[in-house]
Amino acid sequence: MLNDIIDYNFDRKHPVKKFRPIASGKISIQEATFIVFVMIIAALLISLLFSLKFFILSSLFILLHLLYSLYLKKYAVIDILSISFSFMIRAFAGEVVSGFHIPVWLILTIFFASLFIASVKRHAELVVHGSETRGSLDYYKDHMLNFLTSTFATTTIISYSLYAYLEKIPNINTPFNEFFNQILPNFEARRWLMITIPLVVFGISRYAQLLYEKEEGERPEKIITKDIPLITTIFLWGTLIILLIYVL
């Protein structure tokens, strides 16, 4: 909401964002500012109910988004790095609340994957709308965004592959353990997470395909929730993870 307040003039020129409540005038800037203030205070108070660490991470998250909305999004590369760091803070917050340790290669996968999605988004905005709808697009060039997209797609796949290879699946006793150990000796010691790597490769390739063929990278939430091949890939990946950890 804060971002929409600051981007008011840009959003009014955007073919989709102009229908947002603030850009369309359904909610005044004064009302939106008051709501932002109340929600920030409420979020920080609620975060204290979990732990001091969660409160600190919540404060960092809010501070990062304030800086992003006011300053950081105006600068090329720094804007997408800010987005990626916000996803990493989310991941660490989940670790603090749940108590489950997140391996470093999975953290890096989150980091590079969010950079990949952000660079795809910038590319789609530049191609479809030019620099009218976002100030930082003045400093991006098509070939630069192609380079960033390729680089972050590659590093995402490498990071996830290293995570899948190095991470040992938790040893949970299930009725299937003994059966599979008879068929495949040392079944539990094998690096079964690696069978999910092709799904990750396809998912990233499909996402890039939608960018370059249909120029739909501007709205990641639309791609992830409406593209059948991508939805199927995410479903299969999640199913395999659950089977490997909790069933097999």
Secondary structure, 3 states (H helix, E strand, C coil): CHHHHHCHHHHCCCCCHHHCHHHHCCCCHHHHHHHHHHHHHHHHHHHHCCCHHHHHHHHHHHHHHHHHHHCHHHCCCHHHHHHHHHHHHHHHHHHHHHCCCCCHHHHHHHHHHHHHHHHHHHHHHHHHHCCCCCHHHHHCCHHHHHHHHHHHHHHHHHHHHHHHHHCCCCCCCCCCHHHHHHHCCCHHHCCHHHHHHHHHHHHHHHHHHHHHHHCCCCCHHHHHHHCHHHHHHHHHHHHHHHHHHHHC
